[in-house]
Amino acid sequence: MKFKLLAPALGALALLLANSAQAHTCSGGPFDGPYIGLNLGWGTNHAEQSNPGEPFSLTASDNSFTGGGQLGYNLQCGALVFGIETDINYLNFETNSAFPDPVFVRNEVNWFGTVRGRLGMTIQPNAMLYITGGLAYAGVTEAIFDPSLPFRQSDDDTKVGWTLGGGLELAHYGRWLIRTEALYVDLGSESRTYTATTGCPSVVCTAHTKWDDSFWVARLGVSYKFGAREPVVPLK
């Protein structure tokens, strides 16, 4: 699924919630205001490498601890919550596979971040279910090498894709927000051509490789609200 296919659905949902919000007074609530926090969780990825010179593609997966921080802002209008959030997180995915030549390929995802919108609805005064989606980016290292030849190359890159997920958030003691959420991140496809310049036959030392990266993250988070808005008191 491509992000461009998700955008109309997210836009329609945002419009529906915005129209619903017009019937409510945006005078604050337990989720309203700016916040900053930390998260911890676990991720699993799916990496696929294919080579036009090979008859099949190769897939591998890995698991990793993840942890990071988030910064965001919520606007609560009655039971509806509109928010925007950015985060940056550590990861340590590493997958290895080999073509029959043998040519070895390695893929690493070292960190990731997102910039997301959040659309939520309270199911209790202090409990909110929400969906979230937007831009994702990650630091990726891709390498290809042949141990029998002086053929080795690696590239560090920041790949950009999309993310979609959801979760449950609880407001606690007025200032604290506690959440559990899951995110799917798709970094898309990227094709590269690797060529060794010396020391080996040219037919072996050129490789055309396509990389596909995606992963899931499930995590817990805690945030502290600061500068919370005061409820609006109507003039008498």
MIDOSE-1310 file (N, C-alpha, C; in nm, 2 decimals, decimal comma, always signed):
residues 236
mkfk	+0,08/-0,12/+0,00/+0,00/+0,00/+0,00/+0,09/+0,12/+0,00; +0,06/+0,22/-0,09/+0,14/+0,34/-0,10/+0,07/+0,45/-0,01; +0,16/+0,54/+0,03/+0,11/+0,65/+0,11/+0,01/+0,74/+0,04; +0,04/+0,75/-0,09/-0,05/+0,84/-0,17/-0,19/+0,78/-0,18
llap	-0,21/+0,65/-0,16/-0,34/+0,59/-0,15/-0,41/+0,61/-0,01; -0,32/+0,63/+0,09/-0,37/+0,65/+0,22/-0,41/+0,79/+0,25; -0,35/+0,89/+0,18/-0,37/+1,03/+0,20/-0,52/+1,07/+0,19; -0,59/+1,03/+0,08/-0,73/+1,07/+0,07/-0,81/+1,02/+0,18
alga	-0,79/+0,89/+0,23/-0,87/+0,84/+0,34/-0,84/+0,92/+0,46; -0,71/+0,95/+0,49/-0,68/+1,03/+0,61/-0,74/+1,17/+0,60; -0,74/+1,23/+0,48/-0,80/+1,36/+0,46/-0,95/+1,36/+0,48; -1,02/+1,25/+0,43/-1,16/+1,24/+0,45/-1,20/+1,23/+0,60
lall	-1,12/+1,15/+0,67/-1,14/+1,13/+0,81/-1,12/+1,26/+0,89; -1,01/+1,33/+0,85/-0,99/+1,46/+0,92/-1,10/+1,56/+0,89; -1,16/+1,56/+0,77/-1,27/+1,65/+0,74/-1,39/+1,61/+0,82; -1,42/+1,48/+0,83/-1,53/+1,43/+0,91/-1,52/+1,48/+1,05
lans	-1,40/+1,46/+1,11/-1,38/+1,49/+1,25/-1,39/+1,65/+1,27; -1,33/+1,72/+1,17/-1,34/+1,86/+1,18/-1,48/+1,92/+1,18; -1,56/+1,86/+1,09/-1,70/+1,90/+1,09/-1,77/+1,86/+1,22; -1,74/+1,75/+1,27/-1,80/+1,71/+1,40/-1,76/+1,80/+1,51
aqah	-1,63/+1,85/+1,50/-1,57/+1,94/+1,61/-1,65/+2,07/+1,61; -1,71/+2,11/+1,50/-1,78/+2,24/+1,50/-1,89/+2,24/+1,60; -1,94/+2,12/+1,64/-2,05/+2,12/+1,73/-2,01/+2,12/+1,87; -1,88/+2,12/+1,90/-1,82/+2,12/+2,03/-1,74/+2,25/+2,06
tcsg	-1,73/+2,29/+2,19/-1,65/+2,40/+2,22/-1,51/+2,35/+2,26; -1,41/+2,41/+2,19/-1,27/+2,37/+2,21/-1,21/+2,44/+2,33; -1,26/+2,40/+2,45/-1,22/+2,48/+2,57/-1,13/+2,40/+2,66; -1,05/+2,30/+2,60/-0,96/+2,23/+2,67/-1,01/+2,10/+2,72
gpfd	-0,93/+2,02/+2,78/-0,96/+1,89/+2,83/-0,84/+1,82/+2,88; -0,85/+1,70/+2,93/-0,73/+1,63/+2,99/-0,62/+1,60/+2,89; -0,65/+1,60/+2,76/-0,55/+1,57/+2,65/-0,50/+1,70/+2,59; -0,56/+1,81/+2,62/-0,53/+1,94/+2,55/-0,40/+2,00/+2,59
gpyi	-0,32/+2,05/+2,49/-0,20/+2,12/+2,52/-0,07/+2,06/+2,47; +0,04/+2,12/+2,48/+0,17/+2,07/+2,44/+0,22/+1,97/+2,53; +0,31/+1,87/+2,49/+0,37/+1,77/+2,57/+0,50/+1,72/+2,52; +0,58/+1,66/+2,61/+0,71/+1,60/+2,57/+0,72/+1,48/+2,65
glnl	+0,78/+1,37/+2,59/+0,79/+1,25/+2,66/+0,89/+1,15/+2,60; +0,89/+1,03/+2,65/+0,98/+0,92/+2,62/+0,90/+0,79/+2,58; +0,96/+0,71/+2,50/+0,90/+0,58/+2,47/+1,00/+0,47/+2,46; +0,95/+0,35/+2,49/+1,03/+0,22/+2,48/+0,95/+0,12/+2,42
gwgt	+1,01/+0,03/+2,34/+0,93/-0,07/+2,27/+1,02/-0,17/+2,20; +0,96/-0,24/+2,11/+1,02/-0,35/+2,03/+0,98/-0,35/+1,89; +1,07/-0,37/+1,80/+1,04/-0,37/+1,66/+1,08/-0,49/+1,58; +1,02/-0,52/+1,47/+1,06/-0,63/+1,38/+1,05/-0,58/+1,24
nhae	+1,15/-0,61/+1,16/+1,15/-0,55/+1,02/+1,15/-0,66/+0,92; +1,13/-0,62/+0,80/+1,13/-0,71/+0,68/+1,21/-0,64/+0,57; +1,32/-0,70/+0,54/+1,41/-0,64/+0,43/+1,42/-0,74/+0,31; +1,40/-0,68/+0,20/+1,41/-0,76/+0,07/+1,51/-0,71/-0,02
qsnp	+1,59/-0,79/-0,07/+1,69/-0,75/-0,17/+1,67/-0,84/-0,30; +1,68/-0,77/-0,41/+1,66/-0,84/-0,54/+1,77/-0,79/-0,64; +1,81/-0,88/-0,73/+1,91/-0,84/-0,83/+1,86/-0,89/-0,97; +1,85/-0,79/-1,06/+1,81/-0,83/-1,20/+1,88/-0,95/-1,26
gepf	+2,01/-0,97/-1,21/+2,09/-1,08/-1,26/+2,06/-1,21/-1,19; +1,97/-1,21/-1,09/+1,94/-1,34/-1,02/+1,80/-1,38/-1,04; +1,76/-1,51/-1,04/+1,63/-1,55/-1,07/+1,53/-1,53/-0,96; +1,57/-1,48/-0,84/+1,47/-1,46/-0,73/+1,52/-1,35/-0,64
slta	+1,43/-1,31/-0,55/+1,47/-1,21/-0,45/+1,49/-1,28/-0,32; +1,56/-1,21/-0,23/+1,59/-1,27/-0,10/+1,53/-1,18/+0,01; +1,48/-1,24/+0,12/+1,42/-1,17/+0,23/+1,48/-1,21/+0,36; +1,48/-1,12/+0,45/+1,54/-1,15/+0,58/+1,47/-1,06/+0,68
sdns	+1,47/-1,10/+0,81/+1,41/-1,02/+0,91/+1,49/-1,01/+1,04; +1,46/-0,92/+1,13/+1,54/-0,90/+1,25/+1,45/-0,83/+1,35; +1,48/-0,85/+1,48/+1,41/-0,78/+1,59/+1,51/-0,69/+1,66; +1,45/-0,58/+1,72/+1,54/-0,49/+1,79/+1,46/-0,41/+1,90
ftgg	+1,53/-0,38/+2,00/+1,48/-0,28/+2,10/+1,47/-0,15/+2,04; +1,37/-0,07/+2,07/+1,37/+0,07/+2,03/+1,33/+0,16/+2,14; +1,38/+0,28/+2,14/+1,36/+0,38/+2,24/+1,38/+0,52/+2,19; +1,31/+0,62/+2,24/+1,33/+0,75/+2,19/+1,24/+0,85/+2,26
gqlg	+1,22/+0,97/+2,20/+1,14/+1,07/+2,26/+1,04/+1,13/+2,16; +0,94/+1,19/+2,21/+0,83/+1,25/+2,13/+0,80/+1,39/+2,18; +0,75/+1,48/+2,09/+0,71/+1,61/+2,12/+0,59/+1,64/+2,04; +0,48/+1,69/+2,10/+0,36/+1,71/+2,03/+0,27/+1,81/+2,09
ynlq	+0,15/+1,83/+2,02/+0,05/+1,92/+2,07/-0,09/+1,87/+2,03; -0,18/+1,87/+2,13/-0,32/+1,83/+2,11/-0,41/+1,94/+2,13; -0,52/+1,94/+2,05/-0,63/+2,03/+2,06/-0,75/+1,95/+2,09; -0,81/+1,96/+2,20/-0,93/+1,88/+2,24/-1,06/+1,96/+2,22
cgal	-1,15/+1,90/+2,15/-1,28/+1,97/+2,12/-1,39/+1,87/+2,16; -1,43/+1,88/+2,29/-1,53/+1,78/+2,34/-1,46/+1,64/+2,34; -1,53/+1,55/+2,28/-1,47/+1,41/+2,27/-1,37/+1,39/+2,16; -1,34/+1,49/+2,08/-1,25/+1,48/+1,97/-1,12/+1,54/+2,00
vfgi	-1,01/+1,48/+1,96/-0,87/+1,53/+1,99/-0,80/+1,53/+1,85; -0,74/+1,65/+1,82/-0,66/+1,67/+1,70/-0,52/+1,70/+1,75; -0,42/+1,63/+1,69/-0,29/+1,65/+1,73/-0,19/+1,64/+1,62; -0,07/+1,69/+1,65/+0,05/+1,67/+1,57/+0,17/+1,63/+1,66
etdi	+0,25/+1,54/+1,61/+0,36/+1,48/+1,69/+0,48/+1,45/+1,60; +0,60/+1,47/+1,66/+0,72/+1,43/+1,60/+0,80/+1,35/+1,70; +0,88/+1,25/+1,65/+0,96/+1,17/+1,74/+1,09/+1,13/+1,67; +1,19/+1,09/+1,75/+1,31/+1,04/+1,70/+1,35/+0,92/+1,79
nyln	+1,40/+0,81/+1,73/+1,41/+0,68/+1,80/+1,53/+0,60/+1,76; +1,59/+0,53/+1,85/+1,70/+0,44/+1,82/+1,64/+0,30/+1,77; +1,71/+0,24/+1,68/+1,68/+0,10/+1,63/+1,82/+0,03/+1,60; +1,81/-0,10/+1,59/+1,93/-0,17/+1,55/+1,89/-0,30/+1,48
fetn	+1,83/-0,28/+1,36/+1,80/-0,39/+1,27/+1,92/-0,42/+1,18; +1,95/-0,55/+1,17/+2,06/-0,59/+1,08/+2,02/-0,72/+1,01; +2,01/-0,72/+0,88/+1,97/-0,84/+0,81/+2,08/-0,87/+0,70; +2,11/-1,00/+0,69/+2,21/-1,05/+0,60/+2,15/-1,16/+0,51
safp	+2,19/-1,15/+0,38/+2,15/-1,26/+0,29/+2,25/-1,27/+0,18; +2,25/-1,38/+0,11/+2,35/-1,40/+0,00/+2,29/-1,45/-0,12; +2,33/-1,40/-0,24/+2,30/-1,46/-0,37/+2,39/-1,58/-0,39; +2,35/-1,66/-0,49/+2,42/-1,79/-0,51/+2,56/-1,77/-0,56
dpvf	+2,61/-1,64/-0,60/+2,74/-1,62/-0,66/+2,86/-1,67/-0,58; +2,89/-1,65/-0,46/+2,80/-1,58/-0,36/+2,83/-1,43/-0,35; +2,73/-1,35/-0,36/+2,74/-1,21/-0,33/+2,66/-1,18/-0,20; +2,72/-1,13/-0,10/+2,65/-1,10/+0,02/+2,59/-0,96/+0,03
vrne	+2,47/-0,95/+0,08/+2,41/-0,82/+0,10/+2,37/-0,80/+0,24; +2,39/-0,68/+0,29/+2,36/-0,65/+0,43/+2,28/-0,52/+0,44; +2,18/-0,52/+0,53/+2,10/-0,40/+0,54/+2,08/-0,37/+0,69; +2,11/-0,25/+0,73/+2,10/-0,20/+0,87/+2,00/-0,08/+0,87
vnwf	+1,92/-0,08/+0,97/+1,84/+0,04/+1,01/+1,88/+0,08/+1,15; +1,94/+0,20/+1,16/+2,00/+0,24/+1,28/+1,92/+0,33/+1,37; +1,83/+0,40/+1,31/+1,74/+0,50/+1,38/+1,62/+0,53/+1,29; +1,51/+0,58/+1,35/+1,40/+0,63/+1,27/+1,33/+0,75/+1,34
gtvr	+1,26/+0,83/+1,26/+1,18/+0,94/+1,31/+1,06/+0,95/+1,23; +0,96/+1,02/+1,29/+0,83/+1,04/+1,22/+0,78/+1,19/+1,25; +0,70/+1,24/+1,16/+0,62/+1,36/+1,18/+0,48/+1,32/+1,14; +0,38/+1,31/+1,24/+0,25/+1,25/+1,22/+0,14/+1,34/+1,27
grlg	+0,03/+1,33/+1,21/-0,10/+1,38/+1,26/-0,16/+1,27/+1,35; -0,24/+1,32/+1,44/-0,32/+1,22/+1,53/-0,46/+1,27/+1,54; -0,55/+1,17/+1,52/-0,70/+1,19/+1,53/-0,75/+1,10/+1,63; -0,81/+1,15/+1,74/-0,85/+1,07/+1,84/-1,00/+1,10/+1,89
mtiq	-1,05/+1,00/+1,96/-1,18/+1,02/+2,03/-1,18/+0,96/+2,16; -1,23/+1,03/+2,26/-1,23/+0,98/+2,40/-1,34/+0,88/+2,42; -1,31/+0,77/+2,48/-1,41/+0,66/+2,51/-1,44/+0,67/+2,66; -1,36/+0,74/+2,74/-1,39/+0,77/+2,88/-1,33/+0,91/+2,89
pnam	-1,37/+0,99/+3,00/-1,31/+1,12/+3,01/-1,16/+1,13/+3,01; -1,09/+1,02/+3,06/-0,94/+1,02/+3,06/-0,88/+0,91/+2,97; -0,96/+0,86/+2,88/-0,91/+0,76/+2,79/-0,94/+0,79/+2,64; -0,84/+0,78/+2,55/-0,86/+0,82/+2,41/-0,81/+0,71/+2,32
lyit	-0,88/+0,67/+2,22/-0,84/+0,59/+2,11/-0,80/+0,68/+2,00; -0,69/+0,65/+1,93/-0,65/+0,74/+1,82/-0,59/+0,66/+1,71; -0,59/+0,72/+1,59/-0,51/+0,68/+1,47/-0,41/+0,78/+1,44; -0,30/+0,74/+1,38/-0,19/+0,84/+1,35/-0,13/+0,80/+1,22
ggla	-0,08/+0,90/+1,15/-0,01/+0,87/+1,02/+0,06/+0,99/+0,97; +0,16/+0,97/+0,88/+0,23/+1,08/+0,82/+0,37/+1,03/+0,77; +0,47/+1,12/+0,78/+0,60/+1,10/+0,72/+0,69/+1,02/+0,81; +0,77/+0,93/+0,75/+0,87/+0,86/+0,83/+1,00/+0,87/+0,76
yagv	+1,11/+0,87/+0,83/+1,24/+0,87/+0,78/+1,34/+0,79/+0,87; +1,45/+0,74/+0,81/+1,53/+0,65/+0,89/+1,67/+0,65/+0,83; +1,77/+0,62/+0,92/+1,91/+0,61/+0,88/+1,94/+0,47/+0,85; +1,98/+0,44/+0,72/+1,99/+0,31/+0,67/+2,13/+0,29/+0,61
teai	+2,20/+0,18/+0,64/+2,32/+0,14/+0,58/+2,30/+0,02/+0,49; +2,34/+0,03/+0,37/+2,32/-0,09/+0,27/+2,46/-0,12/+0,22; +2,49/-0,25/+0,22/+2,63/-0,29/+0,18/+2,61/-0,42/+0,09; +2,71/-0,43/+0,00/+2,72/-0,55/-0,09/+2,86/-0,59/-0,10
fdps	+2,90/-0,72/-0,09/+3,03/-0,76/-0,10/+3,04/-0,91/-0,14; +3,16/-0,94/-0,20/+3,19/-1,08/-0,24/+3,32/-1,12/-0,16; +3,31/-1,21/-0,07/+3,43/-1,24/+0,01/+3,54/-1,30/-0,07; +3,51/-1,35/-0,19/+3,62/-1,41/-0,27/+3,69/-1,31/-0,36
lpfr	+3,64/-1,19/-0,36/+3,70/-1,09/-0,45/+3,71/-0,95/-0,38; +3,79/-0,86/-0,42/+3,80/-0,73/-0,36/+3,68/-0,64/-0,41; +3,56/-0,69/-0,38/+3,44/-0,63/-0,43/+3,35/-0,60/-0,31; +3,35/-0,47/-0,26/+3,28/-0,43/-0,14/+3,25/-0,29/-0,15
qsdd	+3,12/-0,26/-0,12/+3,08/-0,12/-0,12/+2,96/-0,10/-0,02; +2,96/+0,01/+0,05/+2,85/+0,03/+0,14/+2,80/+0,18/+0,13; +2,68/+0,21/+0,16/+2,62/+0,34/+0,15/+2,54/+0,37/+0,27; +2,56/+0,49/+0,33/+2,48/+0,54/+0,44/+2,38/+0,64/+0,38
dtkv	+2,25/+0,62/+0,42/+2,15/+0,71/+0,36/+2,04/+0,73/+0,46; +1,97/+0,84/+0,44/+1,85/+0,87/+0,51/+1,73/+0,84/+0,41; +1,66/+0,74/+0,44/+1,55/+0,70/+0,35/+1,42/+0,76/+0,40; +1,33/+0,80/+0,31/+1,20/+0,87/+0,35/+1,09/+0,78/+0,30
gwtl	+0,99/+0,77/+0,39/+0,87/+0,69/+0,35/+0,75/+0,74/+0,43; +0,66/+0,65/+0,47/+0,54/+0,68/+0,54/+0,51/+0,59/+0,66; +0,42/+0,63/+0,75/+0,39/+0,55/+0,86/+0,24/+0,56/+0,89; +0,19/+0,45/+0,95/+0,04/+0,45/+0,98/+0,03/+0,36/+1,11
gggl	-0,05/+0,41/+1,20/-0,07/+0,32/+1,32/-0,18/+0,38/+1,41; -0,18/+0,34/+1,53/-0,29/+0,38/+1,63/-0,25/+0,34/+1,77; -0,33/+0,38/+1,86/-0,30/+0,34/+2,00/-0,41/+0,39/+2,10; -0,38/+0,37/+2,22/-0,47/+0,41/+2,34/-0,39/+0,49/+2,43
elah	-0,44/+0,61/+2,47/-0,37/+0,70/+2,56/-0,46/+0,73/+2,68; -0,40/+0,74/+2,79/-0,47/+0,77/+2,92/-0,41/+0,90/+2,98; -0,50/+0,99/+3,03/-0,46/+1,11/+3,10/-0,46/+1,08/+3,25; -0,35/+1,11/+3,32/-0,33/+1,07/+3,46/-0,28/+1,19/+3,54
ygrw	-0,35/+1,22/+3,64/-0,31/+1,33/+3,74/-0,30/+1,47/+3,67; -0,37/+1,49/+3,56/-0,38/+1,62/+3,50/-0,26/+1,66/+3,41; -0,14/+1,61/+3,44/-0,02/+1,65/+3,36/+0,04/+1,53/+3,28; +0,01/+1,41/+3,32/+0,08/+1,30/+3,26/-0,01/+1,22/+3,16
lirt	+0,05/+1,18/+3,05/-0,02/+1,10/+2,94/+0,06/+0,97/+2,93; -0,02/+0,86/+2,94/+0,04/+0,73/+2,92/-0,02/+0,66/+2,81; +0,06/+0,60/+2,72/+0,01/+0,54/+2,59/+0,07/+0,40/+2,56; -0,01/+0,33/+2,48/+0,05/+0,21/+2,41/+0,01/+0,23/+2,27
ealy	+0,10/+0,20/+2,18/+0,07/+0,22/+2,03/+0,16/+0,13/+1,95; +0,11/+0,11/+1,82/+0,18/+0,04/+1,72/+0,19/+0,12/+1,60; +0,31/+0,11/+1,53/+0,33/+0,19/+1,41/+0,38/+0,09/+1,30; +0,33/+0,11/+1,18/+0,39/+0,04/+1,06/+0,47/+0,14/+0,98
vdlg	+0,59/+0,12/+0,95/+0,68/+0,21/+0,88/+0,72/+0,15/+0,74; +0,70/+0,21/+0,63/+0,74/+0,17/+0,50/+0,84/+0,27/+0,44; +0,96/+0,23/+0,42/+1,06/+0,32/+0,36/+1,07/+0,31/+0,21; +0,99/+0,23/+0,15/+0,99/+0,22/+0,01/+1,10/+0,14/-0,05
sesr	+1,12/+0,15/-0,18/+1,22/+0,08/-0,26/+1,33/+0,17/-0,31; +1,45/+0,12/-0,32/+1,56/+0,20/-0,38/+1,65/+0,10/-0,46; +1,69/+0,14/-0,57/+1,78/+0,07/-0,66/+1,91/+0,13/-0,67; +2,02/+0,05/-0,66/+2,16/+0,10/-0,67/+2,24/+0,01/-0,76
tyta	+2,34/+0,07/-0,82/+2,44/-0,01/-0,90/+2,57/+0,00/-0,84; +2,63/-0,11/-0,81/+2,76/-0,12/-0,74/+2,87/-0,17/-0,84; +2,98/-0,10/-0,86/+3,08/-0,14/-0,95/+3,22/-0,13/-0,88; +3,29/-0,24/-0,89/+3,43/-0,24/-0,84/+3,52/-0,20/-0,95
ttgc	+3,62/-0,12/-0,92/+3,71/-0,06/-1,02/+3,84/-0,14/-1,05; +3,88/-0,22/-0,96/+4,01/-0,29/-0,98/+4,00/-0,43/-0,92; +4,08/-0,52/-0,97/+4,11/-0,64/-0,91/+4,02/-0,76/-0,94; +3,92/-0,74/-1,03/+3,83/-0,86/-1,05/+3,77/-0,84/-1,19
psvv	+3,72/-0,95/-1,24/+3,65/-0,95/-1,37/+3,53/-0,85/-1,37; +3,52/-0,77/-1,47/+3,41/-0,67/-1,47/+3,27/-0,73/-1,46; +3,25/-0,85/-1,52/+3,12/-0,91/-1,52/+3,08/-0,95/-1,38; +3,17/-0,98/-1,29/+3,14/-1,02/-1,16/+3,13/-0,89/-1,07
ctah	+3,20/-0,79/-1,10/+3,22/-0,67/-1,02/+3,12/-0,56/-1,04; +3,01/-0,59/-1,11/+2,90/-0,50/-1,12/+2,77/-0,56/-1,08; +2,70/-0,50/-0,99/+2,58/-0,56/-0,94/+2,47/-0,45/-0,93; +2,35/-0,49/-0,97/+2,23/-0,40/-0,97/+2,14/-0,46/-0,86
tkwd	+2,12/-0,38/-0,76/+2,04/-0,43/-0,64/+1,93/-0,34/-0,61; +1,81/-0,40/-0,58/+1,70/-0,32/-0,53/+1,67/-0,36/-0,38; +1,65/-0,25/-0,30/+1,63/-0,27/-0,16/+1,48/-0,23/-0,12; +1,42/-0,31/-0,04/+1,29/-0,27/+0,01/+1,29/-0,29/+0,16
dsfw	+1,25/-0,19/+0,24/+1,26/-0,19/+0,38/+1,12/-0,15/+0,44; +1,07/-0,23/+0,54/+0,96/-0,19/+0,62/+0,97/-0,26/+0,75; +0,90/-0,20/+0,85/+0,90/-0,26/+0,99/+0,79/-0,22/+1,07; +0,76/-0,30/+1,18/+0,66/-0,27/+1,28/+0,73/-0,23/+1,41
varl	+0,67/-0,14/+1,48/+0,71/-0,10/+1,61/+0,59/-0,10/+1,71; +0,60/-0,17/+1,82/+0,50/-0,17/+1,93/+0,58/-0,11/+2,05; +0,51/-0,01/+2,11/+0,59/+0,06/+2,22/+0,49/+0,12/+2,32; +0,55/+0,15/+2,44/+0,48/+0,22/+2,55/+0,55/+0,36/+2,56
gvsy	+0,47/+0,46/+2,60/+0,52/+0,59/+2,61/+0,46/+0,67/+2,72; +0,53/+0,76/+2,78/+0,48/+0,85/+2,88/+0,52/+0,99/+2,84; +0,43/+1,09/+2,86/+0,45/+1,23/+2,82/+0,41/+1,32/+2,94; +0,47/+1,43/+2,94/+0,43/+1,53/+3,04/+0,38/+1,65/+2,97
kfga	+0,26/+1,70/+3,01/+0,20/+1,82/+2,95/+0,25/+1,94/+3,02; +0,29/+2,04/+2,94/+0,34/+2,17/+3,00/+0,26/+2,28/+2,93; +0,24/+2,39/+3,01/+0,17/+2,50/+2,96/+0,03/+2,47/+2,91; -0,04/+2,38/+2,99/-0,17/+2,34/+2,95/-0,27/+2,46/+2,95
repv	-0,36/+2,46/+2,85/-0,45/+2,57/+2,84/-0,55/+2,56/+2,95; -0,59/+2,68/+3,00/-0,70/+2,68/+3,10/-0,83/+2,68/+3,03; -0,93/+2,62/+3,09/-1,07/+2,62/+3,02/-1,12/+2,76/+3,00; -1,19/+2,78/+2,89/-1,25/+2,91/+2,86/-1,37/+2,93/+2,94
vplk	-1,38/+3,04/+3,02/-1,50/+3,08/+3,10/-1,58/+3,18/+3,02; -1,70/+3,15/+2,99/-1,79/+3,24/+2,91/-1,81/+3,37/+2,99; -1,81/+3,48/+2,91/-1,84/+3,61/+2,98/-1,99/+3,62/+3,02; -2,01/+3,68/+3,13/-2,15/+3,69/+3,18/-2,20/+3,83/+3,14
